[in-house]
């Protein structure tokens, strides 16, 4: 019979598996999403549920689709969707005011004005 006195055999202990599932929670009131919507006017609208969104936007619109995916997720009971509509023609050649920068110049290289 072979001599096994030089070999050390250490028994294994049972394996213990621990699972921790943590979910990040933001404080109440900080949940929300902003949807930028190209329009012919400027406006900010706030919605707390999908029924309110459906009153203003059809089911084929991008705003409805994004709001629906937000409200059907984890945010159904504590959600806030803000739709920020902006005028797509604001400030271009088709209309809208051009805002003069502070100092009253257009920041050109003619060295006139008091912009430094």
N, C-alpha and C positions, 0 to 999 in steps of 0.2 A: 504494500500500500504506500502511496506517495505521502511525503511529509509536507504539510501545509503550514508549518509553524512560522515561516518567513512572510507569508501573505496575510494582510489584514483585510478582513471583510467587515464593513460597517453596514449595519442594517439601515434602510431608508425609513424616515418617518412618514406618516401619512401626509399627503399633499392637501394644503388648505387653499382654497380659491375664494377671494373676496372681490365682489363687484360693487363699485360705487358709481351710481348714475347721478351726476350733478347737472342741473339745468340752470343756466344763468337767468336770473330774474332782474328786470329793471324796476326801479321804484314806480309806484302807481303815478300815472300822469306823464311819464316819459316815453311810454309806448306810442308809436305812431309812424306814419310814413307820409312823405310829401310827394305828390305827383305833379310834374310840370306839364301843362297842357297848352299847346299852341292854339291861339284863338284870335278873334278880331277885337278883343277887349281885355282889360286887365281886371282881375278879381281873385280873391282868396275865399275858398269855401271849406268848411269843416264838416265832416261826417262821422257819426258814431256807429252807424250800422249800414248794412247793404240796402235796406229799404229806402233810406234817404238818398243814397247814390242813384238808385234806380229812378227816382223822381226827376233827376236832372240829366242823366246820361243813359243812352240806349245800350242794350247788351252787346252790340257790335262795336262799341267805342273802346279805345285803348284804356280810358280812365275806368270804365266799368270792369274790364278784364283784370286790371291791376288791383283795383279795390276788392274785387271778388276773391282773388287769390290771397290777399292779405286777410280779409275777414273770415275766410274758410279755414285758415290755419289756426294757430294757437291764440289769435287775437280776437276771437269772435265776441268775447264778453267785455274786453277791456281795450278796444281798438280805437284809433283815431286816424282818419285819412284826411289830409288837407290837399285840396286841388288848387294849385297856383296857376291861374290862367295868365298868359302874357300875350301882348299884341305882337303878332309876327311882323307887322309893318312899322313898328315903332322906330323912329330915328333913321329910316332909310329914305331914298329919294321919292318914294311914293307917298310920304306923309309922316307926320310926327315931328315933334320939336327936336332941334339939335341943341344940346345943353353945352353952354360955354363953360370951360373949366375955370376953377378959381384963379383970380388974377386977370381975367378978361382977355387972355390971348389963346391962340390955338397951338401953342408950344412949337412954333416954327423956328427955323434957323436964322431968322432975320434979326435976332438980338433985340427986338423991340418988346416992350412990355416989362412987367415986373416979376415974371416967373423966373426963378433961378434954378 
